[in-house]
Amino acid sequence: MTREALLNTPEPFTAPCVHCGRTTTAPVVVGVTERASGAPMVQYACPQDAARYGAGPSPEDEIS
C-alpha cells in the first residue's frame, strides 16, 4: 500500500434532490422506477425534502 492510497479519501456519494434540485451528500431514497431494460432508476431527495415523499418508517416496517 502506498502513502497516497492511505491518505487519499474517496469522494462522498452525491445525488440531486428530485424536489429542489440541489446536490446533496446525504441523499435519501424516495422512489424507484423499474425499467424494462437496464437497472432501475433511483430517485433521491435531500434530508430537508425527504419527508415530502414519505421517506421514513412505514406501518409495515418492523421496529425491534
N, C-alpha and C positions, 0 to 999 in steps of 0.2 A: 504494500500500500504506500502511495506517495504522500508527501506532506500536503500537496494540493488537493488530493482526494479527501483527506481528513478535514481540511479547513473549508472546503467548498460546500456551502449549504444549498440544497435544491430550491428552486423557485416554488412558492406555495401554489396550490391549485386555485385558479380563479375562474369565475364564470359571470356572465352578465345576468342581471336581475330581469325577469320577464315583466315586471311591473314598471320599475323606474329606469331600467337600462344601465344603471351604474354597475361597474365591475366590482365584485366583492371577493375577498379571500376567505370568507366564511359562508359559502353558498349552502342553501337548504333546498333539498329536492322537493318540488311542489307538483310535479307531474311527469308522467312518462307516456310517450306516444309510440305505440307499436307501429312498425312499418313492414310492408310486405317483403321488402328485400333490404338486408343490412341490419345493423344494430338499432335498437330503439332510440328515440330522441328523448333525452332527459331535459326537463325544464327546471331551472334554478331560480330562487329568489334570494334577496339579501335578508338578513335576520329581521330587519325592520318591517319588511313587506311580507314575510313568510306567513304570518297569521291571516292575511287576506285570502290565502289559498287553502286554508285549513290544515296547514302543516302542524304537526304535533301529535300527541297521543289521540287515538280514536277509541270509541267504545269497544271495538273488537280487540284492542291491544291488551295483553295480559300484564298486569303490574305485579311484580313479585318482590 
